[in-house]
Amino acid sequence: MRTYYVGMDVHLASIMIVVLNGAGKVVMQSVIETGAERVRGFLKQLRGKVYVTFEEGTQASWLHDVVRSLVTEVVVCDPRHNKLLQSGNKNDRVDAKKLAELLRSGSLRAVYHGDNGVRKLKELVRTYDCLVSDTTRVMLRLKAIFRGRAIACGGHDIYRSAGRGEWLEKLREPGARQRASFLYKQLAALKPLRHEAKLEMVKEARRQPAYAWLMSVPRLGSVSVAQLLAVVGTPYRFRSKRQFWTYVGLAVVTRSSADHEVVNGVLRRSRRPLATRGLNRNHNHLLKKVFKSAATSACHSGPFKAAYDTRVRQGMDPSLARLTIARQLAATTLAIWKRGEQFAPERMNQMKQPAA
């Protein structure tokens, strides 16, 4: 059976496709219009085992759904990891060929694309996060107007609709007053939209079987659980808690050199301690925010407070103790999600949790 490796360089209007055979020889290359029917028509003419790759981007989710039923395997790859164009010429054909070559050599790092079971929830989570960001941005811009004129505006009184007239009167410049008025109107429109988006997001999350299990984890609220369900999709993506820590951004990065040494004529592994370089930077920022927020709250009350207090009494820096609690929360969340059961405080084994 013939084997083909297909690299696609995807753009808004066109897709450049290069096809390699099992020996790595270019057997076909073509430019097609970006569209589902054109992509299907091209792939259907390839008989045998067909492996397709393209980079993560705006059209990646759509193209993944179009292609995956027609080929043996689809790899949506991480463009930051590929570094395709460090040397040599750059054009669509070169990009597509390099992608096909990397696919054939097994050098690509795949980006997870699950099924459509949480597609609606993903869109609602994105909507809510965007509205939260937009609301925060407007609030900061509003305060900046007053701070720029040495007008004290601490707290949340400035955002309340009841006192907006009084705040506007403090601005003597007509232009600044008009600008603040527009920002108040924008804020008034965003707040109900954010609330509505939150209700729809939580409503959709409750339809997922894992919602009740995750809600039993201390300090994880309905919004956090909805974000977890949308981003992770399935816990079986992660073989162990350490993989989950890396995805969440709670894995410690270590560096070492000269790992072996000769002692009395015998080559052995060096006992020099590993140098730590903080937490991994390539992670999902939304999930890191979820677990950092949950850990901050869990350190003050609940079943994880005792573990935090114990580590602080033993001399651990409070920030590292909070990191340990965040890792413990992440590991617990993954475990009960896989087991499909409620959180049970009696199953916590605090003393064996690894320190940061």
MIFI-490420 format. One record per residue: x, y, z of N, C-alpha, C in turn. Coordinates in steps of 0.1 Angstrom, whole numbers, padded with zeros to 4 digits, always signed. Atoms other than C-alpha are relative to their C-alpha. Layout:
BEGIN
XYZXYZXYZ/...
***
This chain:
BEGIN
+0008-0012+0000+0000+0000+0000+0009+0013+0000/-0007-0012+0001+0013+0034-0009-0002+0009+0012/+0000-0009-0011+0021+0060+0017+0003+0014-0005/-0001-0013+0004+0017+0097+0012+0001+0009+0013/-0001-0011-0010+0028+0127+0034-0003+0013-0006/+0005-0012+0006+0009+0158+0027+0002+0012+0009/-0002-0013-0007+0020+0193+0038-0008+0011-0006/+0009-0011+0005-0004+0222+0036+0004+0013+0006/-0002-0013-0005+0004+0258+0039-0013+0008-0002/+0014-0005+0000-0030+0274+0047+0000+0015+0001/+0002-0014+0000-0040+0309+0039-0015+0003-0002/+0014-0004+0001-0073+0328+0038-0006-0003-0014/+0005+0001+0014-0077+0326+0000+0005-0013-0006/-0006+0012+0007-0055+0296-0010+0007-0009+0010/-0008+0010-0008-0038+0264+0003+0010-0006-0010/-0010+0006+0008-0005+0253-0011+0002-0014+0006/-0001+0014-0004-0002+0215-0010+0012-0007-0007/-0011+0007+0006+0029+0194-0015-0001-0015+0006/+0002+0014-0004+0027+0155-0014+0013-0007-0002/-0012+0008+0001+0057+0133-0007-0004-0015+0001/+0002+0014-0001+0058+0095-0012+0008-0006+0012/-0008+0006-0012+0073+0070+0013+0014+0002-0001/-0014-0002+0002+0107+0076-0002+0004+0015+0002/-0003-0014-0002+0105+0114+0004+0000+0008-0013/+0000-0007+0013+0101+0123-0033-0013+0008-0002/+0012-0008+0003+0077+0151-0043-0007-0007-0012/+0007+0006+0010+0050+0134-0063-0012+0008-0005/+0011-0009+0004+0024+0162-0065+0001+0013+0008/+0001-0013-0006+0021+0198-0057-0011+0009-0007/+0011-0007+0006-0009+0221-0062-0004+0011+0009/+0006-0011-0007-0025+0253-0052-0015+0000-0002/+0014+0000+0001-0062+0252-0044-0006+0011+0008/+0007-0010-0008-0088+0276-0032-0004-0005+0013/+0004+0004-0014-0095+0275+0005-0015-0002+0001/+0014+0004+0000-0127+0256+0007-0001-0014+0003/+0001+0014-0004-0140+0224+0021-0001-0010-0012/+0001+0008+0012-0150+0209-0013+0013-0002-0007/-0013+0001+0007-0117+0217-0029+0010-0009+0007/-0009+0008-0008-0098+0201+0000-0004-0015-0001/+0004+0014+0001-0119+0170-0001+0003-0006-0013/-0003+0005+0013-0116+0167-0038+0015-0004-0003/-0014+0003+0002-0078+0168-0037+0004-0012+0008/-0004+0011-0008-0074+0143-0009-0006-0013-0004/+0006+0012+0004-0098+0118-0024+0007-0007-0012/-0007+0006+0011-0075+0112-0053+0013-0007+0004/-0012+0007-0006-0047+0099-0030-0005-0013+0005/+0004+0014-0004-0051+0061-0026+0012-0006+0008/-0010+0006-0009-0033+0045+0003-0001+0006+0014/-0001-0006-0013-0022+0056+0037+0004+0015-0002/-0002-0014+0002-0024+0094+0038+0002+0007+0013/-0003-0008-0012-0008+0116+0065+0000+0014-0003/+0002-0015+0004-0017+0153+0065+0005+0008+0012/-0003-0010-0011-0002+0182+0085-0002+0014-0005/+0000-0014+0002-0007+0219+0087+0002+0007+0013/-0003-0007-0013+0001+0245+0113-0012+0005+0007/+0011-0006-0008-0021+0257+0141-0002+0014-0004/+0002-0014+0004-0038+0289+0131-0015+0002+0000/+0014-0004+0000-0071+0306+0124-0009-0011-0006/+0009+0010+0007-0085+0279+0100+0003-0014+0005/-0005+0014-0004-0069+0249+0119-0012-0009+0004/+0011+0008-0005-0100+0237+0137-0010-0004-0011/+0009+0003+0011-0122+0240+0106+0006-0010-0009/-0006+0009+0009-0097+0222+0084+0002-0013+0006/-0001+0013-0007-0091+0195+0110-0013-0008-0002/+0013+0006+0001-0128+0187+0109-0003-0005-0014/+0002+0004+0014-0128+0186+0071+0008-0012-0004/-0009+0010+0005-0098+0164+0067+0000-0013+0007/-0003+0012-0008-0098+0139+0095-0007-0013-0004/+0007+0012+0004-0124+0115+0081+0005-0005-0013/-0005+0004+0014-0106+0113+0047+0014-0006+0000/-0014+0004+0000-0071+0104+0058+0003-0009+0012/-0005+0009-0011-0051+0080+0080+0002+0008+0013/-0003-0008-0012-0039+0107+0104+0002+0015-0004/-0002-0014+0001-0040+0145+0108+0008+0005+0011/-0008-0006-0011-0013+0163+0127-0001+0016-0002/+0000-0015-0001-0020+0200+0135+0012+0004+0009/-0013-0001-0007+0015+0211+0144+0002+0014+0006/-0003-0013-0007+0029+0239+0166+0010+0008-0008/-0009-0008+0008+0044+0266+0145+0012+0005+0007/-0011-0005-0008+0066+0278+0173+0011-0010+0002/-0010+0011-0001+0082+0244+0176+0007-0003-0013/-0005+0004+0013+0087+0239+0139+0013+0008-0004/-0011-0008+0005+0110+0269+0131+0004-0003-0014/-0002+0005+0013+0106+0261+0095+0010+0009-0008/-0006-0009+0009+0122+0292+0080+0013+0007+0006/-0012-0006-0006+0155+0297+0099+0010+0004-0011/-0009-0003+0011+0174+0296+0066-0006-0004-0013/+0005+0003+0013+0168+0294+0029-0011+0009-0004/+0011-0008+0005+0141+0309+0008-0013-0003+0007/+0013+0002-0006+0106+0314+0019-0011+0003-0010/+0012-0002+0008+0074+0309-0001-0009-0011+0004/+0010+0010-0004+0043+0288+0001+0004-0014-0003/-0004+0013+0004+0057+0259-0017+0011-0006+0009/-0010+0004-0009+0088+0258+0004-0005-0004+0014/+0006+0002-0013+0067+0260+0036-0007-0014+0000/+0008+0013+0001+0044+0231+0025+0009-0012-0001/-0009+0011+0002+0073+0209+0014+0007-0003+0014/-0007+0003-0012+0092+0214+0047-0010-0006+0011/+0010+0006-0008+0060+0206+0066-0001-0015-0003/+0001+0014+0003+0057+0173+0047+0012-0007+0003/-0012+0007-0004+0093+0165+0053+0001-0002+0015/+0000+0002-0014+0090+0171+0090-0010-0010+0005/+0010+0010-0003+0058+0150+0091+0006-0014-0003/-0005+0013+0004+0076+0121+0073+0011-0004+0010/-0011+0003-0009+0106+0123+0097-0005-0001+0015/+0005+0001-0014+0083+0124+0128+0005+0011+0009/-0006-0011-0008+0097+0158+0139-0010+0010+0004/+0010-0010-0003+0064+0176+0144-0005-0002+0014/+0007+0000-0013+0048+0185+0178-0014+0003-0003/+0014-0002+0003+0011+0181+0175-0007+0009+0011/+0009-0008-0008-0015+0205+0189-0013-0008+0001/+0012+0009-0003-0045+0187+0205-0012+0007-0007/+0013-0003+0006-0077+0189+0185-0010-0011+0003/+0009+0010-0003-0105+0169+0201-0012-0001-0008/+0012+0001+0007-0139+0160+0190-0009+0012+0002/+0009-0011-0001-0169+0183+0187-0009+0000+0013/+0009+0001-0012-0184+0174+0221+0000+0012+0008/+0000-0012-0009-0173+0206+0238+0003+0012-0009/-0002-0011+0009-0171+0228+0207-0008+0012+0004/+0009-0012-0004-0201+0250+0218+0006+0006+0013/-0005-0005-0012-0186+0252+0253+0013+0008-0002/-0012-0007+0003-0153+0263+0239-0003+0014-0005/+0003-0013+0005-0169+0292+0220-0006+0009+0011/+0006-0008-0010-0189+0303+0250+0011+0004+0010/-0011-0004-0009-0157+0303+0272+0008+0011-0006/-0007-0011+0007-0139+0324+0246-0008+0013+0001/+0008-0012+0000-0168+0348+0245+0000+0006+0014/+0000-0005-0014-0169+0351+0283+0014+0007+0003/-0014-0005-0003-0131+0356+0285+0002+0013-0007/-0001-0013+0008-0132+0383+0258-0008+0011+0006/+0008-0011-0006-0160+0402+0275+0006+0004+0014/-0007-0004-0013-0141+0400+0309+0012+0009-0003/-0011-0008+0003-0110+0414+0292-0004+0014-0005/+0005-0013+0005-0130+0441+0274-0005+0009+0012/+0005-0007-0011-0147+0451+0306+0012+0006+0009/-0011-0005-0008-0114+0453+0325+0007+0011-0007/-0007-0010+0008-0098+0473+0297-0007+0014+0001/+0007-0012-0001-0126+0499+0298+0001+0006+0014/-0001-0005-0014-0124+0502+0336+0013+0006+0003/-0013-0006-0002-0087+0508+0335+0001+0013-0008/+0000-0012+0008-0091+0534+0308-0007+0011+0007/+0008-0010-0008-0117+0552+0329+0007+0005+0011/-0007-0005-0011-0096+0553+0359+0013+0008-0004/-0012-0007+0004-0066+0565+0339-0003+0015-0003/+0004-0014+0003-0085+0596+0329+0000+0008+0013/+0000-0007-0013-0090+0606+0366+0014+0001+0006/-0014+0000-0006-0055+0596+0377+0009+0010-0008/-0008-0009+0007-0040+0616+0349-0002+0015+0003/+0003-0014-0004-0056+0647+0364+0000+0001+0015/-0002+0000-0014-0046+0639+0400-0013-0001+0008/+0013+0002-0007-0082+0629+0410+0000-0014+0006/+0000+0013-0007-0082+0601+0436-0013-0008-0004/+0012+0008+0005-0104+0573+0423+0002-0015+0004/-0002+0014-0005-0095+0542+0444-0013-0007+0003/+0012+0007-0003-0120+0515+0450-0009-0002-0013/+0009+0003+0011-0151+0506+0429-0011+0010-0001/+0010-0010+0000-0172+0537+0436-0001+0006-0014/+0000-0007+0013-0162+0552+0403-0008-0008-0011/+0006+0008+0010-0178+0523+0384-0015-0001+0002/+0015+0002-0003-0213+0525+0400-0008+0011-0007/+0008-0009+0008-0240+0540+0379-0006+0011+0008/+0007-0010-0008-0255+0559+0408+0008+0013+0002/-0009-0012-0002-0225+0583+0412+0007+0005-0012/-0008-0004+0012-0214+0587+0376-0001+0015-0003/+0001-0014+0002-0227+0622+0374+0009+0008+0008/-0009-0007-0008-0207+0633+0403+0015-0001-0004/-0014+0003+0005-0175+0617+0389+0002+0009-0013/-0003-0008+0013-0180+0634+0355+0001+0015+0003/-0001-0014-0003-0184+0668+0372+0014+0003+0005/-0014-0002-0004-0149+0664+0386+0010+0003-0011/-0008-0003+0012-0135+0666+0351-0003+0013-0006/+0002-0013+0005-0131+0702+0341+0001+0002-0015/-0002-0001+0014-0120+0696+0306-0011-0006-0008/+0012+0006+0008-0149+0691+0281+0004-0013-0007/-0004+0012+0008-0129+0666+0260+0001-0012+0009/-0002+0011-0009-0120+0645+0290-0013-0005+0006/+0013+0004-0005-0155+0646+0303-0008-0008-0010/+0007+0007+0010-0169+0635+0270+0005-0014-0002/-0007+0013+0002-0144+0607+0267-0004-0009+0012/+0004+0009-0011-0153+0594+0302-0015-0004-0001/+0014+0003+0002-0190+0596+0293-0001-0012-0009/+0000+0011+0010-0184+0573+0263+0004-0013+0007/-0004+0012-0007-0165+0549+0285-0010-0005+0010/+0011+0005-0008-0193+0548+0310-0011-0007-0007/+0010+0006+0009-0217+0540+0282+0004-0014-0004/-0006+0013+0004-0194+0512+0270+0000-0010+0011/+0000+0009-0012-0191+0498+0305-0014-0005+0003/+0014+0003-0002-0229+0499+0309-0005-0011-0009/+0004+0010+0009-0233+0478+0278+0008-0013+0002/-0008+0012-0002-0205+0453+0286-0004-0008+0012/+0003+0008-0012-0216+0443+0321-0011-0009-0002/+0010+0010+0002-0249+0428+0312+0003-0011-0010/-0004+0010+0010-0234+0410+0282+0009-0010+0007/-0009+0010-0007-0207+0395+0304-0008-0009+0009/+0008+0008-0009-0233+0383+0329-0008-0010-0008/+0007+0009+0009-0254+0368+0301+0009-0011-0005/-0009+0010+0005-0224+0351+0286+0004-0010+0011/-0003+0009-0011-0215+0336+0320-0011-0010+0003/+0012+0009-0002-0250+0322+0325+0000-0011-0011/+0000+0009+0011-0249+0306+0290+0012-0010+0001/-0012+0009-0001-0214+0292+0296-0002-0011+0011/+0002+0010-0011-0223+0276+0330-0011-0010-0004/+0011+0009+0004-0255+0262+0315+0005-0011-0009/-0006+0010+0009-0236+0245+0288+0009-0010+0007/-0009+0009-0007-0210+0232+0311-0007-0010+0009/+0008+0009-0009-0236+0216+0334-0005-0013-0008/+0004+0011+0008-0245+0193+0305+0011-0011-0002/-0011+0009+0001-0211+0177+0306+0000-0010+0013/+0000+0009-0011-0209+0145+0328+0010+0003+0011/-0011-0002-0010-0177+0156+0345-0003+0013+0009/+0002-0013-0007-0192+0189+0357-0002-0002+0015/+0003+0002-0015-0205+0175+0391+0013-0005+0007/-0012+0005-0007-0172+0157+0398+0010+0012+0002/-0009-0011-0002-0151+0188+0392-0005+0011+0009/+0005-0010-0009-0174+0211+0411+0002-0004+0015/-0003+0005-0014-0166+0189+0442+0014+0003+0005/-0013-0004-0004-0130+0200+0441+0000+0013+0007/+0000-0013-0008-0124+0227+0468+0005+0012-0008/-0004-0013+0006-0121+0263+0454-0001+0000-0015/+0003-0001+0014-0131+0254+0419-0015+0004-0002/+0014-0005+0002-0163+0274+0410-0005-0004-0014/+0006+0003+0013-0186+0271+0381+0007+0005-0012/-0008-0006+0011-0166+0294+0359+0013-0007-0003/-0012+0008+0001-0134+0276+0366-0002-0014-0006/+0003+0014+0005-0149+0242+0359-0004+0001-0015/+0003-0001+0015-0164+0254+0326+0012+0003-0008/-0012-0002+0008-0130+0267+0315+0008-0013+0000/-0007+0012+0000-0114+0234+0325-0006-0010-0010/+0007+0009+0009-0140+0214+0306+0003+0004-0015/-0001-0004+0013-0136+0235+0275+0014-0001-0005/-0014+0000+0004-0098+0237+0274+0006-0015+0000/-0006+0014-0001-0089+0201+0285-0008-0010-0009/+0008+0009+0008-0118+0183+0268-0001-0014+0007/+0000+0013-0006-0108+0149+0281+0013-0002+0009/-0012+0001-0008-0084+0140+0310+0010-0011-0005/-0009+0011+0005-0070+0110+0291+0010+0005-0010/-0012-0005+0007-0048+0133+0271+0013+0000+0008/-0011+0000-0008-0025+0132+0300+0002-0013+0007/-0002+0013-0006-0009+0100+0311+0003+0001+0015/-0003-0001-0014+0003+0113+0344-0002+0015+0005/+0002-0014-0005-0001+0144+0367+0012+0009-0004/-0011-0009+0004+0034+0156+0356-0002+0006-0013/+0004-0006+0013+0022+0160+0321-0010+0011+0001/+0010-0010-0002-0008+0179+0333+0006+0012+0006/-0006-0011-0006+0014+0201+0354+0007+0009-0011/-0007-0007+0011+0035+0210+0323-0010+0008-0009/+0010-0006+0009+0003+0218+0303-0006+0012+0008/+0006-0011-0008-0010+0240+0332+0010+0011+0003/-0010-0010-0003+0023+0258+0337+0006-0001+0014/-0004+0002-0014+0032+0243+0371+0012-0010+0001/-0011+0009+0000+0062+0222+0360+0013+0008+0002/-0013-0007-0003+0097+0232+0373+0010-0004-0011/-0010+0001+0011+0123+0237+0345+0013-0002+0007/-0013+0002-0006+0157+0222+0354+0010+0000-0011/-0011+0000+0009+0191+0226+0337+0012-0008+0007/-0012+0007-0005+0222+0204+0340+0010-0001-0011/-0011+0002+0010+0255+0199+0323+0011-0009+0007/-0010+0010-0005+0283+0173+0326-0006-0009+0010/+0008+0008-0008+0259+0148+0339+0007-0013+0005/-0008+0011-0005+0286+0121+0344+0014+0004+0003/-0013-0002-0005+0319+0120+0361+0008-0013+0003/-0008+0012-0003+0348+0096+0367+0005+0001+0014/-0004+0001-0014+0354+0086+0403+0008-0013+0002/-0008+0011-0002+0383+0062+0411+0000-0009-0013/+0000+0007+0013+0384+0052+0374-0013-0006-0005/+0013+0005+0003+0347+0044+0373-0009+0012-0005/+0010-0010+0005+0322+0064+0352-0013-0001+0006/+0013+0000-0006+0291+0073+0371-0007+0013-0001/+0008-0012+0001+0263+0098+0371+0004+0010+0011/-0004-0011-0010+0272+0131+0388-0011+0002+0010/+0009-0002-0011+0256+0138+0421-0003+0015+0002/+0002-0014-0001+0256+0175+0414-0015+0003-0001/+0014-0003+0001+0221+0189+0421-0004+0008-0012/+0005-0007+0012+0200+0201+0392-0003+0015+0003/+0003-0015-0002+0197+0239+0387-0014+0002-0005/+0014-0003+0004+0161+0251+0386-0001+0014-0006/+0001-0012+0008+0150+0278+0362-0015+0005+0000/+0014-0005-0001+0114+0286+0374-0009-0010-0006/+0011+0009+0006+0082+0272+0359+0001+0001-0016/-0001+0001+0015+0078+0262+0322-0009+0012-0005/+0007-0011+0006+0067+0291+0300-0010-0004-0011/+0009+0005+0011+0050+0271+0272-0011-0007+0006/+0011+0006-0007+0017+0264+0288-0013+0007-0003/+0014-0006+0002-0021+0272+0288-0002+0010+0011/+0001-0011-0010-0024+0306+0305-0013+0000+0007/+0013-0001-0006-0061+0303+0312+0000-0010+0012/+0001+0010-0011-0057+0270+0332+0010+0004+0011/-0009-0004-0011-0027+0284+0351-0007+0010+0009/+0007-0010-0008-0048+0313+0362-0011-0007+0008/+0011+0007-0008-0076+0289+0373+0006-0006+0012/-0006+0007-0011-0053+0268+0395+0008+0010+0010/-0006-0010-0009-0033+0298+0408-0011+0007+0009/+0010-0007-0008-0065+0315+0419-0006-0010+0010/+0006+0010-0009-0079+0283+0434+0010-0003+0012/-0010+0003-0010-0046+0276+0453+0001+0012+0010/-0001-0012-0009-0045+0312+0467-0012-0001+0010/+0011+0001-0009-0080+0307+0482+0001-0012+0009/-0001+0012-0008-0073+0271+0493+0010+0001+0011/-0010-0001-0011-0043+0282+0514-0006+0007+0012/+0005-0007-0012-0066+0302+0537-0012-0008+0007/+0011+0008-0007-0095+0277+0543-0002-0012-0009/+0003+0013+0007-0106+0242+0534+0010-0011+0003/-0008+0012-0003-0089+0208+0533+0015+0002-0004/-0014-0002+0004-0057+0221+0517+0008+0010+0009/-0007-0010-0009-0050+0248+0544+0010-0007+0009/-0009+0006-0009-0034+0223+0567+0014-0003-0006/-0012+0003+0007-0009+0212+0541+0008+0013-0003/-0007-0013+0002+0000+0249+0533+0006+0004+0013/-0005-0004-0013+0004+0257+0570+0012-0008+0004/-0011+0009-0004+0026+0227+0576+0013+0004-0008/-0012-0004+0008+0050+0237+0548+0006+0013+0004/-0005-0013-0004+0052+0273+0559+0008-0002+0014/-0006+0002-0013+0060+0261+0595+0014-0007-0002/-0013+0007+0002+0088+0239+0581+0010+0009-0007/-0009-0009+0005+0104+0269+0566-0001+0003-0015/+0002-0002+0014+0092+0268+0530-0005+0014-0003/+0005-0013+0004+0087+0302+0513-0015-0001-0003/+0015+0001+0003+0049+0310+0512-0003-0001-0015/+0003+0001+0014+0050+0314+0474+0002-0014-0005/-0002+0014+0004+0065+0280+0470-0010-0010+0006/+0011+0008-0006+0040+0266+0494-0013+0001-0008/+0012-0001+0008+0012+0280+0473+0001-0007-0013/-0003+0008+0012+0028+0265+0442-0003-0015+0002/+0002+0014-0003+0028+0231+0459-0015-0003+0001/+0014+0002-0002-0009+0235+0468-0007+0000-0014/+0005-0001+0014-0016+0245+0431+0002-0013-0007/-0003+0013+0007+0001+0213+0419-0008-0011+0006/+0009+0010-0007-0018+0193+0445-0014+0001-0005/+0014-0002+0005-0051+0208+0433-0001-0006-0014/+0000+0004+0014-0042+0201+0397+0000-0016-0001/-0001+0014-0001-0032+0165+0405-0014-0007+0004/+0012+0005-0005-0064+0159+0425-0011+0002-0011/+0010-0002+0010-0086+0174+0397+0001-0010-0011/-0002+0010+0011-0070+0151+0371-0005-0014+0005/+0003+0013-0005-0074+0121+0393-0015-0003+0001/+0014+0002-0002-0111+0125+0402-0007+0001-0013/+0006-0001+0013-0119+0134+0366+0002-0013-0007/-0003+0013+0006-0103+0101+0354-0009-0011+0007/+0007+0010-0008-0120+0081+0382-0015+0002-0001/+0014-0003+0001-0153+0098+0377-0008-0001+0013/+0006+0001-0013-0161+0103+0413+0002+0014+0007/-0001-0012-0008-0165+0131+0439+0013+0001+0008/-0012-0002-0008-0137+0147+0458-0002-0005+0014/+0001+0006-0014-0130+0128+0491+0012+0005+0008/-0011-0006-0008-0109+0147+0517+0008-0011+0007/-0007+0011-0007-0100+0114+0534+0010-0007-0009/-0009+0007+0009-0082+0102+0503+0013+0009-0002/-0012-0009+0002-0057+0131+0504+0012-0005+0008/-0012+0005-0006-0022+0120+0511+0010+0012-0001/-0007-0012+0000-0007+0153+0519+0015-0001+0001/-0014+0001-0003+0027+0142+0531+0008-0005-0012/-0007+0006+0011+0036+0124+0499-0001+0009-0013/+0001-0009+0011+0028+0153+0476+0014+0006-0002/-0013-0005+0002+0060+0165+0459+0001+0015+0002/-0002-0015-0002+0074+0199+0469+0004+0006-0014/-0004-0006+0013+0080+0225+0442+0015+0001-0001/
***
